Amino acid sequence: MTQKFALTALVGIALCLPNAANATHVAAAEITYHCLGNNQFEVTLTLHRDCFGSELQPTQSLTINNPCGVSSTITVDRISVEEVSQLCASDLSNSTCNGGTLPGIQRHVYTTIVTLPPCDHITFSWTLCCRNAAIDNLQVDDQSTDMYIETTMYSQSFNCDDSPTFASTPVPYLCQGAPTSYTFGTSEANGDNLTYTFVEALEAPGLPCLYAAGYSYDQPIIGITIDPSTGVLTFTPMQLGNFVITVLVTQTDDLGNIIGTVMRDMQFVIIPCANTPPDPTTGTVVNPSAGQVIAPYTLDACDADNFCFELVIVDPDSGQTVTLVSNVLTALPGSTFSYTGTDPVTATVCWDPTGYGAEYANFQIVATDDACPVTAFSTYAYTIHVCSDPVVVIPNVFSPNSDGPNDGFYFMEFAGFRTYTMTIYNRWGMVVHETSSFNSDDLIWKPLRETPDGTYYYVFNGETIKGEQVDKAGYVTLLR
């Protein structure tokens, strides 16, 4: 279903009407988007439902807001329901999703297509009553404490970009006392930079939930840490119960300009168990065919055109079978992924990064054992340092006459450089402009109105990401 964004002037305070479904016990939620072109976006709401609660409706409502003074509500239709309970295969039929007693989780995916207005800062939001009263780190009333999430995008500054998406199931059951690592399985199709931070769980826009004594938004579980570059959560859970964690993923370009943000609100459930998850300290990068291991989970492949490496994951509980799932094929286009063995498990990743547009590539692997009834898992985050091929193309004429096209001296193509200096001389050999600045539109020089027409001489000196020196010189004509 395609929906046109209806422009409705905001007068006073906009009322937020929650989707009607009391005690639904949505355990996790996020909103993502995919650009289709012509200012059309496919917007997706993903909800994870605790099957002990009531059913979810076949449609949900999203609110779209922006600073241009307009607002709209759109309907997203459910396109799939899938059980993703963390149970071994033989006990899956006894989950609460199937009328049994074991913990059951369903993934509900809703989507629609919208045409957005010409306004730069768009916010998609969703709210639902009510949060689960069993949550231990929030002060929750299961009849009135709403759950609110939002996603933002700058659709005009960054035309036709996609949000990051998540592959990992966001309602993990974890063993009390077991060292844990968890990643979100994020991937981003445009090669943008992602950073991760804890944020407050929300009831409404700007209205944070109240945290129980001893907990806060950045310590939702005692001792938990988050890696801002990879999003890896590391902790040893000691307290039994249900714990809400809210993480904001911020998407930026190479200059640090924000493209958008996605909030993921999710729960960890800590249970007593004798099973031990796969060892989170194993799985390090070993035996690379090219490149250099510069950290346990990081490979510098800057000088490699094609490479493979291995990783070995070990489960401390003997006799179990460990299976691996990864987003590597999406995160590293054209890569291959395979593994052998049951415990230990040896995985092999191969990739030719030729043509990859970013300096770093990240992927995750989830290792799950076959304990019954509740399985245990660990997640592993990997970083590949990739050097994109350097390119610099400089025009030979520009016309700063305020008519729009060619109003400045811009790089036609510019990528793969760590540093550079561009110096521009007039015909008498005097420096009229010099820059070493990286900017989103690749501007070199925007001359003042009194700068005379004529031919100027430029000298470019740059160092590529690979450490190679590139020097260029030539003439450019300023013609109004």
Secondary structure, 3 states (H helix, E strand, C coil): CEEECCCEECCCCCCCCCECCCCCCEEEEEEEEEEEECCEEEEEEEEEEECCCCCCCCEEEEEEECCCCEEEEEEEEEEEEEECCCECHHHHHHEHHHCCCECCEEEEEEEEEEECCCCCEEEEEEEEECCCCCECCECCCCCCCEEEEEEEEECCCCCCCCCCECCCCCCCEEECCCCEEECCCCECCCCCEEEEEECCCEEECCEECCECCCCECCECCCCCEECCCCCCEEECCCCCEEEEEEEEEEEECCCCCEEEEEEEEEEEEEECCCCCCCCCCCCCEECCCCCEEEECCEEECCCCCCEEEEEEECCCCCCCCCEEEECHHHHCCCCEEEEECCCCEEEEEEECCCCCCCCEEEEEEEEECCCCCECCEEEEEEEEECCCCCEEECCCEECCCCCCCCCCEECCEEECEEEEEEEEECCCCCEEEEECCCCCCCEEECCCCCCCCEEEEEEEEEEECCCCEEEEEEEEEECC
